[in-house]
Amino acid sequence: MTLPMPGFESLAESIEREIRHGAYKAGEKLPSIRELARLRKCAKNTVVVAFELLVARGLVEPVRGSGFYVKELPIRVELDSSNHSLGRARDTAWLIREQLKNDPSSIPAADGFPPTDWLAGARLDKVHHKVARSGLGTLFNYGNRFGYLPLRQQLVRKLGSLEITADLQQIILTHGANQAMDLVMRYFVPPGATVLVDDPGYYFLFGKLKVHGAAIVGIPRTATGPDLEALEQAIIRTRPRIFFTQSVGHNPTGSDLSAATAVKLVQLAEKYNLLLVEMDPLADLKPSQKLRLSTLDQLQRTIYIGTFSKSLSAALRVGFIACSADLASELADLKSIIHVSSSEYSERTVDAILRERSYDKHLLNLQCKLRDATANAYRFLEGLDATFFCRPPESLYVWASFAGIPDSTRLAEWLGQHNVTVAPGKIFCPHTNTPCATMRLNTGVVASEKLQTILRTAIPQYRALVAAQASSD
């Protein structure tokens, strides 16, 4: 039998719940002892003891001659100290939340996607009636474990344009590139296994690996690809099975893999029996002549992951894996066990768009807009004394630092006060507790006059604050 809670403790618990749920805001005065006693039908002494408990818990502070006031709500448990696996991905979760906000007053300079108006040329509105008409017999069922056959047929041709030879049995459609990464992790990475990643690299990937319980080893990224010497040393030291990397339009640096680095990287993979997972989300935004690891290796020791989120719509959630036929069958079974199937409706929609005459024109427009925006971003940011990691002619991302500003996280907080969201460099580093001067900026957003107007004032102001603080120290 549970004993009833004492009156003063019950009252304290009730007020604490109200504070935590926002009924009382920080700095707000609580009702007086006499008023609370009347409202809660209890003795004044009960209220006094309840207030003492709230003061002891750090929720309330007394002000002599005035009453009791609500303090700033304390954080009960830091995610880093939590045993829950999500705590290991705290920084990633923050940036995901920022990117998923739909606040029209905010300027999303941290976005990982092209501006919405760039994607309007895909004309999703034109194809839905075709999808509904063509799939009346199947749209009410689960799809094939490999995914919608006509779209996979188109992907065979799409990969062929990159000189990657694949047949239908080597392609699996997924719920975006993120499900593709999940399937590869579940298949190849048991908890505690060592995984190599680009450093800096894709923060979503780091979050997934941390939640999965993998041991992450970062391989420094150069302007021409992974640092091969550091890679070989890490392979010898840790004996990993798998390396997640991005060859073209690298996130966050924008760098492209050079031919020389690509050849040596494939040779290292063969020498040490290393599996290369090549993520290529920006394939449609970059020239097809850019070299891929999978072009050299032809999916023998590479797994190629692609998506339509950057060129059509992230809302469709259609991605794919290309790999050896035996592995594709295994991953398709794993996909069926975990997710049953991917969305055939979305896959039919993508297939219909790819068959439209306007699709090729849409891609050309995207690439032209990206080249113009990249050049514009370089010119503008140079005027703010920015330094770039590399300068590809077209890139969705600029990896930049500003003279006199050593900590991009602090700069991100400052810009947040101006309704500008940027992605500080620390987010993209798998292991770092030191300040990082570099940040990722979306070239399409940087090219907007609205953001440029804010940055022209905000960056010099913040630089002056940093200098003034340094001189006072």
C-alpha positions in Angstrom: 0.0 0.0 0.0 1.4 3.4 -1.0 1.4 6.0 1.7 -0.1 9.4 0.8 2.3 12.2 0.1 2.5 14.9 2.8 0.5 18.0 2.1 3.5 20.4 1.7 5.3 17.9 -0.6 2.3 17.4 -2.7 1.8 21.2 -3.0 5.5 21.6 -3.9 5.2 18.9 -6.6 2.2 20.6 -8.0 3.8 24.0 -8.3 7.0 22.4 -9.7 4.9 20.8 -12.5 3.3 24.1 -13.3 6.7 25.8 -13.5 8.2 23.1 -15.7 5.1 23.2 -18.0 5.3 26.9 -18.4 2.4 28.1 -16.3 4.9 30.4 -14.5 7.8 31.9 -16.4 11.3 32.7 -15.3 11.2 36.0 -13.2 7.5 35.8 -12.6 6.2 36.3 -9.0 4.3 33.3 -7.4 1.0 34.0 -5.6 1.5 35.1 -2.0 1.5 32.6 0.9 -2.0 33.8 2.0 -3.4 33.6 -1.6 -2.0 30.1 -2.2 -3.4 28.9 1.1 -6.8 30.2 0.1 -6.6 28.8 -3.5 -5.3 25.3 -2.5 -7.4 25.2 0.7 -4.5 24.4 3.0 -2.7 26.0 6.0 -0.3 28.8 5.5 2.5 26.7 7.2 1.9 24.1 4.4 2.6 26.8 1.8 5.7 28.0 3.7 7.2 24.5 3.8 6.3 23.9 0.1 8.1 27.2 -0.9 11.2 26.1 1.2 11.3 22.8 -0.8 11.1 24.7 -4.1 13.9 27.0 -3.0 16.0 24.0 -2.1 15.3 22.5 -5.5 16.6 25.7 -7.2 13.2 26.5 -8.8 12.2 29.5 -6.7 14.1 32.3 -5.0 12.8 34.5 -2.1 13.0 38.3 -2.4 12.8 40.0 1.0 9.7 42.1 1.4 8.4 41.1 -2.1 7.7 37.4 -2.2 8.9 34.3 -4.1 10.0 34.4 -7.8 10.6 31.7 -10.4 14.2 31.2 -11.3 15.6 30.1 -14.7 14.5 26.5 -15.2 17.5 24.3 -14.4 18.3 21.4 -16.8 17.8 18.3 -14.9 19.9 15.9 -17.0 22.5 16.8 -19.5 22.3 14.6 -22.6 26.0 14.0 -22.4 25.6 12.4 -19.0 22.6 10.3 -20.0 23.0 6.6 -20.6 20.5 6.9 -23.4 22.2 6.5 -26.8 20.8 9.7 -28.1 23.0 11.6 -25.7 26.0 10.6 -27.8 24.5 12.5 -30.8 23.6 15.7 -29.0 25.3 18.2 -31.4 23.8 16.3 -34.4 20.3 16.4 -33.0 20.7 20.2 -32.4 21.5 20.9 -36.1 18.8 18.5 -37.3 16.2 20.4 -35.2 17.5 23.7 -36.6 17.2 22.5 -40.2 13.7 21.1 -39.6 12.3 24.4 -38.3 9.9 26.1 -40.6 10.3 29.7 -39.4 9.8 32.1 -42.3 11.5 34.9 -40.3 14.7 32.8 -40.0 17.5 32.8 -42.7 18.7 29.1 -43.0 22.4 29.6 -43.9 23.0 26.2 -42.4 20.7 24.4 -44.8 21.9 21.3 -46.5 19.6 21.7 -49.5 19.4 24.1 -52.5 17.0 27.0 -52.0 13.3 26.0 -52.5 12.8 28.2 -55.5 15.7 26.3 -57.3 13.8 23.1 -57.0 10.5 24.4 -58.3 11.5 23.5 -61.9 11.1 19.8 -61.0 7.3 20.5 -61.2 6.1 17.8 -58.7 2.6 19.2 -59.2 2.5 18.0 -62.8 3.0 14.2 -62.2 0.8 13.2 -59.3 -2.2 12.5 -61.5 0.0 10.3 -63.7 1.2 8.4 -60.7 -2.3 7.8 -59.4 -3.6 6.7 -62.8 -0.7 4.3 -63.5 -0.7 2.6 -60.1 -4.3 1.9 -59.3 -3.6 -1.9 -59.0 -0.6 -1.6 -56.7 -0.7 1.7 -54.8 -2.6 0.1 -51.9 0.0 -2.6 -51.3 3.6 -2.9 -50.1 6.2 -2.5 -52.8 8.9 -4.8 -54.0 11.7 -5.4 -51.6 14.2 -3.9 -54.1 11.9 -1.0 -54.9 9.9 0.1 -58.0 11.2 -1.6 -61.0 10.9 1.2 -63.6 12.8 3.6 -61.4 15.6 1.0 -60.9 15.8 0.7 -64.6 16.3 4.4 -64.9 19.0 4.3 -62.2 20.9 1.7 -64.3 21.1 4.3 -67.0 21.8 7.1 -64.5 24.7 5.2 -63.1 25.9 4.4 -66.6 26.3 8.2 -67.2 28.8 8.1 -64.3 30.5 5.1 -66.0 29.3 2.8 -63.1 28.0 -0.4 -64.6 25.2 -2.0 -62.6 22.2 -4.2 -63.4 18.7 -4.3 -61.8 19.8 -6.8 -59.2 22.4 -4.5 -57.9 20.1 -1.5 -57.0 17.9 -1.2 -53.9 15.6 1.8 -53.5 15.5 3.2 -49.9 13.6 5.8 -47.8 16.2 8.5 -48.6 20.0 8.2 -48.3 19.7 8.0 -44.6 17.9 4.7 -44.6 20.5 3.5 -47.1 23.2 4.4 -44.5 21.2 2.7 -41.8 21.0 -0.6 -43.7 24.7 -0.6 -44.4 25.5 0.1 -40.7 23.1 -2.6 -39.5 24.7 -5.1 -41.9 28.4 -4.3 -41.4 28.8 -2.5 -38.1 28.2 -4.4 -34.9 28.2 -2.2 -31.7 31.7 -1.3 -30.7 33.2 -1.9 -34.2 35.6 0.7 -35.6 34.4 2.8 -38.5 36.4 5.3 -40.5 34.8 8.6 -41.6 35.8 11.9 -43.2 36.9 14.6 -40.7 35.3 17.0 -41.1 32.4 15.1 -42.5 28.6 14.4 -42.6 27.1 15.1 -39.2 24.0 12.9 -39.8 26.4 10.0 -40.3 28.2 10.7 -37.1 25.0 10.9 -35.2 23.8 7.5 -36.6 27.1 5.8 -35.8 27.2 7.2 -32.2 23.6 6.0 -31.6 24.6 2.7 -33.1 27.5 2.4 -30.6 30.3 2.4 -33.2 33.9 3.6 -32.5 34.4 6.5 -34.9 37.9 7.3 -36.3 38.2 10.5 -38.3 40.4 10.7 -41.4 41.5 14.2 -42.1 40.0 15.7 -45.3 42.2 17.6 -47.7 41.2 19.7 -50.7 41.7 16.6 -52.9 40.1 14.0 -50.7 41.1 11.9 -47.6 44.6 12.2 -46.3 46.0 8.9 -47.6 48.9 8.7 -45.1 46.6 9.2 -42.2 44.1 6.7 -43.6 46.7 4.0 -44.0 48.0 4.6 -40.5 44.4 4.4 -39.1 43.8 1.1 -41.0 47.0 -0.5 -39.6 46.2 0.8 -36.1 42.5 0.0 -35.8 41.8 -2.7 -38.5 38.4 -1.3 -39.5 36.1 -3.0 -42.0 34.5 0.1 -43.5 35.1 3.7 -44.5 32.3 6.1 -45.2 33.4 8.9 -47.5 32.1 11.4 -50.0 33.9 11.9 -53.3 32.1 14.8 -55.0 30.8 18.0 -53.4 32.0 16.9 -50.0 29.9 17.9 -47.0 30.9 20.2 -45.4 34.1 21.3 -47.3 32.7 21.3 -50.9 35.9 19.5 -52.0 36.1 17.0 -54.9 38.2 13.8 -55.0 41.2 14.1 -57.3 41.9 11.3 -59.8 45.3 10.6 -58.1 43.8 10.3 -54.6 40.9 8.2 -55.9 43.3 5.6 -57.5 45.4 5.3 -54.4 42.4 5.1 -52.2 41.0 2.1 -54.1 44.5 0.5 -54.0 44.5 0.9 -50.2 41.0 -0.6 -50.0 42.2 -3.7 -52.0 45.4 -4.0 -49.9 43.7 -3.9 -46.5 40.3 -5.5 -47.5 38.5 -2.2 -46.7 34.9 -1.6 -47.8 34.3 1.9 -49.2 30.9 3.4 -48.8 30.7 6.3 -51.3 27.9 8.8 -50.5 27.0 11.0 -53.5 24.0 13.2 -52.6 25.0 16.0 -54.9 25.5 13.9 -58.1 22.8 15.9 -60.0 24.3 19.3 -59.0 27.8 18.5 -60.2 29.2 17.7 -63.7 29.0 14.0 -64.4 32.7 14.0 -65.5 33.7 14.2 -61.8 35.4 10.9 -60.8 33.8 8.5 -58.4 35.4 5.7 -56.5 32.7 3.4 -57.7 33.7 4.2 -61.3 37.2 2.9 -60.6 36.1 -0.1 -58.6 32.8 -1.0 -60.4 31.0 -1.9 -57.1 33.4 -4.7 -56.2 34.7 -3.1 -53.0 32.5 0.0 -53.1 28.9 0.6 -52.0 27.4 3.7 -53.8 24.6 5.7 -52.0 22.6 8.2 -53.9 19.5 10.3 -53.4 17.0 12.7 -55.1 16.6 15.0 -52.1 19.0 17.6 -53.4 17.7 17.8 -56.9 14.0 17.0 -56.6 12.6 17.2 -53.1 13.6 16.0 -49.6 9.9 15.4 -48.9 9.8 12.5 -51.4 12.4 10.6 -49.3 13.8 8.5 -52.2 17.4 7.2 -52.2 19.2 4.1 -53.4 22.1 1.8 -52.9 24.2 0.3 -55.7 26.5 -2.6 -54.8 27.3 -6.2 -55.7 24.3 -8.4 -56.5 24.8 -10.8 -53.5 25.0 -7.9 -51.1 22.0 -6.1 -52.7 19.9 -9.2 -52.1 21.0 -9.3 -48.4 20.3 -5.6 -47.9 16.9 -5.9 -49.6 16.0 -8.7 -47.1 17.2 -6.5 -44.2 15.2 -3.6 -45.5 12.1 -5.9 -45.6 12.6 -7.1 -42.0 13.1 -3.5 -40.6 10.8 -1.4 -42.8 8.8 -3.9 -44.9 9.3 -1.7 -48.0 10.1 1.8 -49.2 7.3 4.1 -50.5 6.3 3.0 -54.0 4.2 6.1 -54.4 7.2 8.3 -53.9 9.3 6.1 -56.2 6.6 6.3 -58.9 6.6 10.0 -58.5 10.4 10.2 -59.0 10.2 7.9 -62.0 7.5 10.1 -63.5 9.6 13.2 -63.0 12.7 11.6 -64.6 10.6 10.8 -67.7 9.4 14.4 -68.2 11.0 16.3 -71.0 11.7 19.2 -68.6 13.8 17.1 -66.3 17.1 17.5 -68.1 16.5 21.3 -68.4 15.8 21.4 -64.7 19.2 19.8 -63.9 21.0 22.2 -66.2 19.2 25.1 -64.5 20.2 23.7 -61.1 23.9 23.5 -62.1 23.9 27.0 -63.6 22.3 28.5 -60.5 24.8 26.6 -58.3 27.8 28.0 -60.3 26.5 31.5 -60.1 25.7 31.3 -56.4 29.1 29.8 -55.6 30.9 32.6 -57.4 28.7 35.2 -55.7 29.4 33.7 -52.3 33.1 33.7 -52.8 33.1 37.4 -53.8 30.8 38.5 -51.0 32.6 36.5 -48.2 36.0 37.7 -49.4 34.8 41.2 -48.6 34.2 40.1 -45.0 37.8 38.7 -44.8 36.8 35.1 -45.1 39.3 32.3 -45.9 38.2 29.2 -47.8 39.2 25.5 -47.3 39.0 25.1 -51.1 37.3 26.9 -54.0 35.6 24.5 -56.4 33.7 26.3 -59.3 30.4 24.9 -58.1 29.6 23.9 -54.5 26.5 23.8 -52.4 28.7 24.4 -49.4 31.5 26.9 -48.5 33.8 25.8 -45.6 35.0 29.2 -44.4 36.5 31.0 -41.5 36.6 34.8 -40.8 39.7 36.7 -39.8 39.8 37.6 -36.1 37.0 35.1 -35.2 38.5 31.9 -33.6 35.3 30.2 -32.5 32.5 29.6 -35.0 30.2 28.3 -32.3 30.2 31.6 -30.6 29.7 33.4 -34.0 26.8 31.1 -34.7 25.2 32.1 -31.4 25.7 35.8 -32.3 24.2 35.4 -35.7 21.3 33.5 -34.1 20.3 36.8 -32.4 19.9 38.2 -36.0 17.6 35.3 -37.0 20.4 33.7 -39.0 21.2 29.9 -38.6 24.7 28.8 -39.5 26.4 25.5 -39.0 29.5 25.8 -36.7 32.5 23.6 -37.6 32.4 21.6 -34.4 29.2 19.9 -35.6 31.1 18.3 -38.5 34.1 17.0 -36.5 33.6 13.5 -35.0 35.8 14.2 -32.0 36.7 17.7 -30.8 36.4 19.8 -27.6 38.4 22.7 -28.9 37.0 25.8 -30.6 36.8 25.5 -34.4 37.0 28.7 -36.5 35.5 27.2 -39.6 31.8 27.0 -40.4 29.6 25.6 -43.3 27.6 28.1 -45.2 25.0 27.3 -48.0 26.1 29.2 -51.1 22.5 29.5 -52.4 21.5 31.2 -49.2 24.7 33.3 -49.0 23.9 34.7 -52.4 20.6 36.2 -51.1 20.6 39.9 -50.6 18.7 39.6 -47.3 21.5 37.5 -45.7 24.3 39.7 -47.2 22.7 42.8 -45.7 22.8 41.2 -42.2 26.3 39.8 -42.5 27.8 43.1 -43.7 26.9 44.5 -40.3 26.9 41.5 -38.0 30.3 40.0 -38.8 32.3 43.3 -38.3 30.4 44.0 -35.1 31.2 40.5 -33.7 34.8 40.8 -34.8 35.1 44.1 -32.9 33.6 42.4 -29.8 36.1 39.6 -29.9 39.0 42.1 -30.3 37.7 44.2 -27.4 37.4 41.2 -25.2 40.9 40.0 -26.1 42.4 43.4 -25.3 40.6 43.5 -21.9 41.9 40.0 -21.0 
